[in-house]
Structure formats: C-alpha cells, structure tokens
Amino acid sequence: MPKFLYRVKNGPEEVLEGVIEADSENIVISRLARMGYYPILVKEELTNAGRAIVYRISAKHLANFTRHLSELLNAGITLYNSLSVIENQSENKNLKIIIKVVKGCIKDGKKFSEALKSHPGVFSELYVNITRAGEESGLLDDALSNIADLLDKDEDIHAKIIAASAYPILMAAVGLGTIGILITFVVPRLVGMFIEMGEKLPLPTRMLIAISDFARAYWIWTIFFTGGVIFLFKKSSLDPSVKIKLDRIKLEIPIFGPLIKDAELARFSRTFSMLLKNGVPVLNSLKIVFGVITNSAIKEDAGLIYDDIKEGSSLANAIKKTKSFPLLAGNMIAVGEEGGFLDKALLNVARNYEKALELEVKTIISLLEPAFILIMGLIIGFIVVAMLLPVFQISLISH
C-alpha cells in the first residue's frame, strides 16, 4: 500500500506533519478531515527513492486556472473562496493539491504571491512578480487576466513551432521507413535472382545492392553510432560556451533560423510589455524576461541590454546595439519611450513578430511538402530504376 506525506492544520496556529498509508490520495484527505484536521498538503512518497513526488501541471491547465481565478475575483468573490471554487471544480489532482497548499498559506496570513513561491516548478518568477504587482496596485484580477493571456499566447507560439516541425518529421519518418523496407526486405529477394542470371549488373543496381548489404550488415552499429552522436551532442550542449555557439548556428539555419528568432523575440517583447504594464520596474522586468528566453545567443544579447540600461542607457539605444533585434524594433521602442507608452510599443513589436511567425510557419509547411515529396520520389525512383534495369538489359540481350 502506498504511503503519503501530509501536512495539516490543527487549530489556527498548530501545523502537524506525518506519513499515512492508504490506497489513494482522496482517501487520505477524507481520513484527515474526519480526524478534525485541515489538510494543507498531501504527497505520495516514493519508497524506492525516498523522495516525495514533485507535482506539476501543464501550461494549459495553469492558464485555465489563472483565467478562472481572474474571472471569479472580478465577480467580487474573495481570493480564498475563489480558490475553493476552483479546487472543487477542478479534475486535475495535482492542481487540487497545489490549491490546498496555497489556501493554507493564505489562511496563515501570507499574501497570494508569497504562497505561490512554495511551488516554483508551477508558478514561475514571472507569474509571482506580476501577481505581486497586481496585489500592490489592488488590481489582482487584471494582473491574473494578463498572465492568462501571456500563457495562452506562449502556448500558441509553441504550437506554431510544433506545427512547422511535425509535418517534416512525419514525412521523413514515413519516407525513411519505406526506403528501409525496400532496401532490407525487397532488394535482397531480387539480388539472388540477378546473380543467377550471370550477367554484369548495371552501375545503379550494383550501388543499390551495396547499400542494401551495408544496411543489413551494419544496421545495429548504425543505430549505436546515431545514438552516440545524439548523446554527445546533448552532453556538449550542457557546456554554456558550446551551447551559445550551437544556438547562434541555429539562428543562421535557412528557413528555421528566422522562425526560432521571431518566436524568441515575440515571447521576449510580449513578456516585457506585460511586466511593465503591471508596474514591474524595467531592470527587474529584464531579469525576469531572461527566464523566458531559451536561445542562449538571444539571452546573451538581453544581458547586454540589461548592462547598458543599468549604466544609464535608454532601452531603445541598448536594443539597437544588439544583433538579435532588427533596427525597426529599436525604432518602435524609441517612439514608445519618448511618448511614455513603452509597454504598448513592446506589445506592438511582439504582434509584428507573431504575424511574421505565422507567415513563416505557413511558408515552411507549403515549401516542405513538395520538397519532401520530390526527395522521397527521387530516392524511391532510383531504387525502382535500379531494380528494373537488369530486367531491361536481359530483355534486350534475349532479342
């Protein structure tokens, strides 16, 4: 029977912790409630590792939770009661546990933003800072609505990148699978027949037979070699100096480089705009934005922007010095700084990048489909021609 770690409140001040055995998490919560305790946290214990499970929720569930909470607060329901409503309606077990912990912290007198810090794997620094700014301004519902919009937009950008890469990956998998079956199963069956004929085989046929023999003889070593290359690549990318070089190369890859760059800059601009809109200072906002950038080369440029602003430079001038941001973005930000609407200027920059990203995804999909069909057609056509040439050759000789 699994064991569960629990933390409960026994009265307004006393907090108790312990371990209890039960078949499920819900049984533990019910049992603790019948004992007169208020459950704050219940986690299943991993007996083989001696550690508790770290609960996480998906970006989609987090966005739905945030938007629902914003709507309830906007309707005039208190924060604690709003959390209770979401807890009762949610079907996500991990989210229920997280809400219980947050409610317990709020009951102890902590602020909502402080309560969120107990789950750094779920609520990022960005989430916590915008929430804190919303609490201080008295507009927590608006702040949460902004966070939900940001999460939805980030998920949308991620989905666009997945959409652009999923089709070529699928096409490559199907094409390579078809070629593999032809080379390893179909070709060997016909090779024996060609050899028995005793005729000198055409060059394309000899090439195909050599490829087939190699594939059947060394397929295990090929898998090991490919796996080793992937392992070394991932291990070397853990080195910051190597990772930044690889990330710079990624930005230079035709077609996919601009896609990666626009996705990163759209995320950077929208997140920065959201932080400024909610009252987070520029330097603090830049520190938080570092966490949403995944490409090391662009992150390095963001670090240079931070250093320049710290030394007294304007954001527009600092951005214009970097390689990642086009001049147009710097000019738009300069206008926003001078007019006192920097957050709106950054939002416009983000929208421009998002439009460019959407167009690039459509272009990539429209170009890759005929390109893959052409490449696979040429390869399979070569195999078919190589197999038919000996037949034509024998037919000509017999006549």
VEXMI-916236 format. One record per residue (C-alpha): residue number from 1; residue in one letter; x, y, z. Coordinates in nm, 3 decimals, m for minus. Example, Ala and Ser with C-alpha at 12.3 -4.5 7.8 and 13.67 -1.06 7.14 Angstrom:
<rs>
resi resn x y z
1 a 1.230 m0.450 0.780
2 s 1.367 m0.106 0.714
</rs>
This chain:
<rs>
resi resn x y z
1 m 0.000 0.000 0.000
2 p 0.145 0.341 m0.092
3 k 0.248 0.592 0.173
4 f 0.151 0.958 0.169
5 l 0.327 1.251 0.332
6 y 0.081 1.501 0.477
7 r 0.079 1.845 0.637
8 v m0.235 1.954 0.824
9 k m0.356 2.244 1.038
10 n m0.476 2.161 1.389
11 g m0.630 2.486 1.504
12 p m0.531 2.838 1.398
13 e m0.162 2.805 1.492
14 e m0.053 2.438 1.509
15 v 0.068 2.260 1.193
16 l 0.124 1.882 1.202
17 e 0.315 1.660 0.957
18 g 0.335 1.285 0.917
19 v 0.303 0.976 0.697
20 i m0.010 0.770 0.642
21 e m0.083 0.457 0.435
22 a m0.384 0.450 0.204
23 d m0.495 0.332 m0.139
24 s m0.532 0.681 m0.283
25 e m0.479 1.047 m0.218
26 n m0.853 1.118 m0.180
27 i m0.883 0.855 0.092
28 v m0.601 1.024 0.285
29 i m0.770 1.366 0.256
30 s m1.104 1.223 0.371
31 r m0.943 1.040 0.663
32 l m0.758 1.351 0.780
33 a m1.076 1.559 0.752
34 r m1.268 1.305 0.966
35 m m0.990 1.333 1.226
36 g m1.066 1.705 1.253
37 y m0.761 1.830 1.063
38 y m0.748 2.072 0.772
39 p m0.522 1.918 0.501
40 i m0.268 2.162 0.358
41 l m0.054 1.918 0.161
42 v m0.076 1.550 0.066
43 k 0.200 1.386 m0.142
44 e 0.265 1.026 m0.233
45 e 0.603 0.904 m0.103
46 l 0.838 0.720 m0.342
47 t 0.968 0.439 m0.125
48 n 1.239 0.329 m0.370
49 a 1.394 0.675 m0.393
50 g 1.300 0.807 m0.051
51 r 1.166 1.129 m0.203
52 a 0.823 1.279 m0.249
53 i 0.674 1.336 m0.592
54 v 0.704 1.691 m0.722
55 y 0.364 1.794 m0.851
56 r 0.346 1.982 m1.180
57 i 0.064 2.098 m1.404
58 s 0.062 2.169 m1.777
59 a 0.072 2.519 m1.923
60 k m0.283 2.472 m2.049
61 h m0.417 2.384 m1.703
62 l m0.221 2.671 m1.549
63 a m0.368 2.918 m1.800
64 n m0.722 2.788 m1.735
65 f m0.668 2.812 m1.356
66 t m0.536 3.168 m1.386
67 r m0.818 3.290 m1.610
68 h m1.086 3.124 m1.397
69 l m0.940 3.281 m1.082
70 s m0.930 3.624 m1.251
71 e m1.297 3.594 m1.351
72 l m1.405 3.493 m1.000
73 l m1.214 3.783 m0.842
74 n m1.362 4.023 m1.097
75 a m1.708 3.898 m0.993
76 g m1.640 4.013 m0.636
77 i m1.564 3.674 m0.477
78 t m1.282 3.675 m0.221
79 l m0.947 3.516 m0.311
80 y m0.983 3.230 m0.060
81 n m1.337 3.145 m0.173
82 s m1.234 3.175 m0.541
83 l m0.959 2.920 m0.482
84 s m1.206 2.692 m0.305
85 v m1.446 2.711 m0.603
86 i m1.168 2.618 m0.848
87 e m1.046 2.341 m0.618
88 n m1.393 2.184 m0.605
89 q m1.448 2.212 m0.981
90 s m1.102 2.101 m1.094
91 e m1.049 1.744 m1.213
92 n m0.670 1.779 m1.205
93 k m0.543 1.607 m0.889
94 n m0.210 1.788 m0.886
95 l m0.383 2.125 m0.918
96 k m0.614 2.039 m0.629
97 i m0.314 1.966 m0.405
98 i m0.137 2.287 m0.509
99 i m0.451 2.494 m0.439
100 k m0.479 2.333 m0.094
101 v m0.124 2.440 m0.011
102 v m0.183 2.794 m0.139
103 k m0.508 2.820 0.059
104 g m0.329 2.703 0.372
105 c m0.064 2.973 0.328
106 i m0.332 3.239 0.277
107 k m0.512 3.116 0.590
108 d m0.183 3.163 0.777
109 g m0.183 3.528 0.673
110 k 0.056 3.516 0.377
111 k m0.001 3.713 0.058
112 f m0.110 3.523 m0.252
113 s 0.220 3.599 m0.431
114 e 0.415 3.464 m0.132
115 a 0.202 3.150 m0.128
116 l 0.279 3.087 m0.495
117 k 0.653 3.076 m0.418
118 s 0.607 2.737 m0.249
119 h 0.562 2.587 m0.600
120 p 0.844 2.730 m0.815
121 g 0.804 2.440 m1.059
122 v 0.450 2.559 m1.137
123 f 0.447 2.935 m1.074
124 s 0.745 3.099 m1.242
125 e 0.922 3.413 m1.123
126 l 0.731 3.597 m1.395
127 y 0.397 3.471 m1.259
128 v 0.487 3.562 m0.900
129 n 0.611 3.913 m0.987
130 i 0.306 4.009 m1.194
131 t 0.083 3.872 m0.916
132 r 0.271 4.077 m0.655
133 a 0.237 4.390 m0.869
134 g m0.136 4.322 m0.903
135 e m0.173 4.285 m0.526
136 e 0.010 4.611 m0.459
137 s m0.199 4.802 m0.712
138 g m0.527 4.646 m0.598
139 l m0.588 4.502 m0.946
140 l m0.509 4.136 m0.891
141 d m0.789 4.022 m1.125
142 d m0.644 4.230 m1.411
143 a m0.293 4.104 m1.340
144 l m0.412 3.742 m1.347
145 s m0.602 3.805 m1.670
146 n m0.281 3.943 m1.823
147 i m0.088 3.635 m1.709
148 a m0.351 3.407 m1.863
149 d m0.327 3.598 m2.192
150 l 0.050 3.566 m2.183
151 l 0.034 3.191 m2.113
152 d m0.217 3.139 m2.394
153 k m0.002 3.337 m2.638
154 d 0.312 3.149 m2.537
155 e 0.131 2.820 m2.589
156 d 0.012 2.945 m2.928
157 i 0.370 3.028 m3.034
158 h 0.487 2.686 m2.913
159 a 0.206 2.519 m3.109
160 k 0.307 2.706 m3.426
161 i 0.666 2.585 m3.395
162 i 0.545 2.228 m3.335
163 a 0.315 2.255 m3.637
164 a 0.607 2.368 m3.854
165 s 0.832 2.081 m3.741
166 a 0.574 1.799 m3.706
167 y 0.498 1.763 m4.076
168 p 0.859 1.730 m4.198
169 i 0.936 1.488 m3.915
170 l 0.635 1.274 m4.009
171 m 0.726 1.283 m4.378
172 a 1.087 1.193 m4.302
173 a 0.981 0.904 m4.078
174 v 0.741 0.763 m4.338
175 g 0.990 0.809 m4.622
176 l 1.282 0.655 m4.433
177 g 1.061 0.367 m4.321
178 t 0.955 0.299 m4.681
179 i 1.315 0.316 m4.805
180 g 1.430 0.091 m4.521
181 i 1.173 m0.176 m4.608
182 l 1.269 m0.167 m4.976
183 i 1.642 m0.193 m4.906
184 t 1.633 m0.456 m4.630
185 f 1.348 m0.680 m4.750
186 v 1.262 m0.624 m5.116
187 v 1.609 m0.576 m5.267
188 p 1.770 m0.889 m5.108
189 r 1.494 m1.108 m5.254
190 l 1.573 m0.989 m5.606
191 v 1.952 m0.987 m5.572
192 g 1.975 m1.365 m5.579
193 m 1.772 m1.378 m5.899
194 f 2.001 m1.122 m6.067
195 i 2.317 m1.307 m5.963
196 e 2.183 m1.636 m6.100
197 m 2.143 m1.473 m6.440
198 g 2.520 m1.436 m6.460
199 e 2.503 m1.102 m6.639
200 k 2.704 m0.797 m6.542
201 l 2.467 m0.573 m6.348
202 p 2.428 m0.202 m6.429
203 l 2.602 0.052 m6.202
204 p 2.282 0.178 m6.029
205 t 2.188 m0.182 m5.945
206 r 2.535 m0.256 m5.803
207 m 2.514 0.062 m5.595
208 l 2.173 m0.038 m5.462
209 i 2.297 m0.389 m5.374
210 a 2.599 m0.238 m5.189
211 i 2.370 m0.007 m4.991
212 s 2.139 m0.298 m4.910
213 d 2.429 m0.520 m4.794
214 f 2.567 m0.241 m4.577
215 a 2.225 m0.170 m4.422
216 r 2.164 m0.536 m4.336
217 a 2.518 m0.597 m4.206
218 y 2.568 m0.280 m4.002
219 w 2.220 m0.162 m3.903
220 i 2.289 m0.226 m3.531
221 w 2.615 m0.030 m3.545
222 t 2.439 0.249 m3.734
223 i 2.181 0.278 m3.454
224 f 2.457 0.280 m3.190
225 f 2.653 0.541 m3.383
226 t 2.348 0.765 m3.428
227 g 2.259 0.729 m3.060
228 g 2.616 0.810 m2.960
229 v 2.621 1.122 m3.175
230 i 2.291 1.241 m3.025
231 f 2.419 1.169 m2.670
232 l 2.745 1.357 m2.728
233 f 2.557 1.646 m2.886
234 k 2.325 1.678 m2.586
235 k 2.610 1.642 m2.339
236 s 2.823 1.903 m2.514
237 s 2.526 2.142 m2.528
238 l 2.526 2.147 m2.146
239 d 2.851 2.345 m2.165
240 p 2.744 2.715 m2.181
241 s 3.022 2.809 m2.426
242 v 2.924 2.525 m2.662
243 k 2.550 2.588 m2.622
244 i 2.579 2.953 m2.719
245 k 2.772 2.858 m3.035
246 l 2.511 2.596 m3.126
247 d 2.229 2.842 m3.060
248 r 2.396 3.100 m3.285
249 i 2.422 2.836 m3.558
250 k 2.051 2.759 m3.515
251 l 1.967 3.124 m3.585
252 e 2.164 3.106 m3.911
253 i 1.987 2.795 m4.045
254 p 1.786 2.889 m4.357
255 i 1.408 2.891 m4.309
256 f 1.417 2.757 m3.950
257 g 1.658 3.022 m3.813
258 p 1.418 3.316 m3.865
259 l 1.137 3.103 m3.720
260 i 1.330 3.043 m3.396
261 k 1.439 3.406 m3.375
262 d 1.092 3.551 m3.429
263 a 0.941 3.313 m3.172
264 e 1.200 3.414 m2.910
265 l 1.169 3.788 m2.978
266 a 0.788 3.772 m2.977
267 r 0.798 3.599 m2.637
268 f 1.059 3.847 m2.508
269 s 0.863 4.156 m2.620
270 r 0.522 4.037 m2.501
271 t 0.654 3.927 m2.161
272 f 0.848 4.252 m2.114
273 s 0.538 4.452 m2.210
274 m 0.322 4.259 m1.964
275 l 0.565 4.318 m1.676
276 l 0.590 4.692 m1.745
277 k 0.212 4.720 m1.780
278 n 0.172 4.568 m1.433
279 g 0.416 4.810 m1.273
280 v 0.734 4.599 m1.253
281 p 1.047 4.822 m1.293
282 v 1.246 4.796 m1.617
283 l 1.558 4.632 m1.469
284 n 1.356 4.383 m1.266
285 s 1.148 4.307 m1.577
286 l 1.460 4.233 m1.780
287 k 1.586 3.994 m1.513
288 i 1.257 3.806 m1.523
289 v 1.249 3.804 m1.905
290 f 1.581 3.615 m1.906
291 g 1.386 3.313 m1.782
292 v 1.152 3.300 m2.082
293 i 1.431 3.311 m2.343
294 t 1.557 2.964 m2.440
295 n 1.813 3.059 m2.708
296 s 2.147 3.138 m2.540
297 a 2.256 3.381 m2.812
298 i 1.945 3.597 m2.771
299 k 1.970 3.562 m2.392
300 e 2.327 3.696 m2.410
301 d 2.201 3.999 m2.604
302 a 1.932 4.052 m2.340
303 g 2.210 4.052 m2.079
304 l 2.393 4.325 m2.273
305 i 2.071 4.528 m2.284
306 y 2.041 4.492 m1.905
307 d 2.401 4.610 m1.852
308 d 2.355 4.912 m2.080
309 i 2.034 5.021 m1.905
310 k 2.199 4.978 m1.566
311 e 2.469 5.219 m1.683
312 g 2.209 5.478 m1.781
313 s 2.132 5.397 m2.145
314 s 1.779 5.405 m2.282
315 l 1.614 5.076 m2.375
316 a 1.595 5.171 m2.743
317 n 1.965 5.255 m2.767
318 a 2.061 4.938 m2.580
319 i 1.847 4.726 m2.814
320 k 1.990 4.891 m3.126
321 k 2.339 4.775 m3.024
322 t 2.242 4.407 m3.028
323 k 2.247 4.169 m3.323
324 s 1.923 3.993 m3.236
325 f 1.682 4.287 m3.260
326 p 1.622 4.446 m3.602
327 l 1.651 4.821 m3.633
328 l 1.274 4.855 m3.682
329 a 1.208 4.710 m3.336
330 g 1.455 4.956 m3.183
331 n 1.285 5.249 m3.356
332 m 0.938 5.142 m3.242
333 i 1.063 5.109 m2.884
334 a 1.231 5.451 m2.907
335 v 0.897 5.609 m3.002
336 g 0.730 5.430 m2.709
337 e 0.995 5.551 m2.465
338 e 0.968 5.912 m2.579
339 g 0.587 5.905 m2.571
340 g 0.563 5.732 m2.232
341 f 0.390 5.419 m2.363
342 l 0.679 5.171 m2.369
343 d 0.460 4.876 m2.272
344 k 0.233 4.940 m2.574
345 a 0.533 4.979 m2.805
346 l 0.673 4.645 m2.689
347 l 0.332 4.486 m2.738
348 n 0.326 4.615 m3.096
349 v 0.674 4.472 m3.153
350 a 0.551 4.137 m3.018
351 r 0.250 4.142 m3.250
352 n 0.473 4.215 m3.551
353 y 0.694 3.917 m3.467
354 e 0.392 3.696 m3.410
355 k 0.249 3.789 m3.752
356 a 0.587 3.718 m3.910
357 l 0.600 3.386 m3.725
358 e 0.256 3.285 m3.850
359 l 0.355 3.370 m4.208
360 e 0.683 3.176 m4.175
361 v 0.503 2.868 m4.045
362 k 0.264 2.874 m4.343
363 t 0.557 2.923 m4.582
364 i 0.758 2.639 m4.429
365 i 0.466 2.397 m4.446
366 s 0.387 2.494 m4.806
367 l 0.753 2.454 m4.913
368 l 0.840 2.140 m4.721
369 e 0.553 1.932 m4.853
370 p 0.658 1.941 m5.221
371 a 1.027 1.930 m5.122
372 f 0.986 1.608 m4.925
373 i 0.766 1.454 m5.192
374 l 1.032 1.537 m5.452
375 i 1.322 1.400 m5.244
376 m 1.140 1.079 m5.150
377 g 1.022 1.039 m5.508
378 l 1.380 1.066 m5.636
379 i 1.511 0.813 m5.384
380 i 1.233 0.562 m5.441
381 g 1.255 0.626 m5.816
382 f 1.627 0.542 m5.804
383 i 1.550 0.215 m5.624
384 v 1.281 0.121 m5.876
385 v 1.502 0.208 m6.176
386 a 1.796 0.017 m6.026
387 m 1.574 m0.289 m5.988
388 l 1.426 m0.268 m6.337
389 l 1.749 m0.201 m6.532
390 p 1.870 m0.565 m6.516
391 v 1.530 m0.680 m6.643
392 f 1.550 m0.440 m6.939
393 q 1.911 m0.544 m7.001
394 i 1.823 m0.915 m7.014
395 s 1.523 m0.841 m7.233
396 l 1.742 m0.656 m7.486
397 i 2.004 m0.933 m7.490
398 s 1.743 m1.203 m7.546
399 h 1.617 m1.014 m7.851
</rs>
